[in-house]
Amino acid sequence: MERKKNIFNLRLINALLFISLFLVQYNGVLNIKIFTATPMLTLALLVAICMFCSELRGALTGLVVGVFIDTVASTPQGFNAIIFCVLSLISVLITKYLFNNNILSALTLCALCSMFYFIIRWIFCLGFSLSFTENLTYIMGTVFPSVLYTCVFIIPFYYLEKFLYKRFFQ
Amino acid sequence: MRFFLRSRQFKIILAILCAVAVLTTGFAIIGHMSPQTNIASTISSPFVNLFTNVSGIVQDFFDNYNSGSKLSIENSELKSEINSLQQKIADYEEILEQNEFYKGYLGIKDNNPDFTFCDAVLISRDNNDVFGGFTINKGSLSDIQKYDPVITDAGIVGYITEVGLTSSKVTTILSPDLTLGALDNRTHDSGIINGTLSFAQNGFCRFSNLARSCTVAVGDYVITSGEGIFPEGLLIGSVNNIGIDENNNSIYAEIKPFADITELRSVMVITSFEGQGGIAVKGGK
């Protein structure tokens, strides 16, 4: 009974965190850009959560978050749902079978996931409609800074998730 | 890892992914949001709308504070005298703002009686989209359809690319996905407007394919020619700079759109007009 309550509380906190980050990232007024770098706050939180959960739960969390992002993002529909689901599953698997669960792994995983996300997004949304120079400018001037900016947020999210996991399950 | 790849969990995840891919592809073909996106959109749009409004009020407050610190000192001295009038002024300003908003469109409506408008408010903006794409709070329930033009009283903003029940996504004229026929209002030189990354980063779009003999000049107004999905005669922007294209074949002009794409709060969607249904001239996709 106690365990079920803890699971519910953890999910509720994570859901509220996702909603807050979703609103901050996709509201029409506040701008979290630094020059051309725009962070994927929800992706950073998703990676942090996936480091402490099972494969199925991670994938489903990614899918749900992706579906909500699809409602507002300027990407082909279903793009975020599928990419987030795949990325969260990969994050869980890498954490379980390849990396140790520490902050360095979290940073590496976040960098890999956000790089993968931005590159796939570039291929699907821009790659074929921009010239070679513009594509290069976009990758160097927007993708890389955005990846770095996203990685900054994994640090607080990782420690927060670690704290929550310990608080509710140990 | 191998054990997981053979497990039932993995098969479930794979099945869900396939289902999502099939559903979204199917609905994308007909230009509608997929059911799961529609449900998520219906759930999230009131919250996003509310948050956008609240953050707008907060930003307005700080903008006013920063730009008018001197005025605010004078204002504070006068405030005691006008306390009783404040509420009336607030009401009056709200009505005036609404009036101004609709008055701008009245001119367009007078010139084009066949236009049917649907007003909409911007509820979210994708910060990762360098071309300023955004979502509005109206969808198919308000008769909005894919390819409907989106404008402000200043000029063209873009067009509808995805329609949900209560929200729609807008692609702006800064995007390379949108190509539209345009005319120089003074010289009637024709060309096409499209977006490029370098232009979009500075808030401009490109008026290209102009003949080398054209007489387009800086400051000229550019309007829609009526080809494609936009009605004829809508203002697009003014010529900011003129150059020769990379292949030295034609001239292009840098256009500053009249509508401030990055600062939009509310827009109008033209849901019907005479001659609607022209084929969209698409660029990238």
Interface residues (C-beta under 8 A of the other chain):
Chain A: I19 F22 L23 Q25 Y26 N27 G28 V29 L30 N31 I32 K33 T36 T38 M40 S54 E55 L56 A59 L60 L63 V67 F68 D70 T71 V72 A73 S74 T75 P76 Q77 G78 A81 I82 C85 V86 L89 L93 Y97 R121 L126 F128 S129 L130 S131 E134 T137 Y138 T142 S146
Chain B: M1 F4 Q9 F10 I12 I13 I16 L17 V20 A21 L23 T24 T25 F27 A28 M33 S34 Q36 T37 A40 S41 S44 S45 F47 V48 F51 T52 S55 G56 Q59 L122 I123 S124 R125 D126 N127 N128 D129 V130 F131 G133 F134 T135 E162 G164 S167 K169 T171 P176 D177 T196 L197 S198 Q201 L264 R265 G283 G284 K285
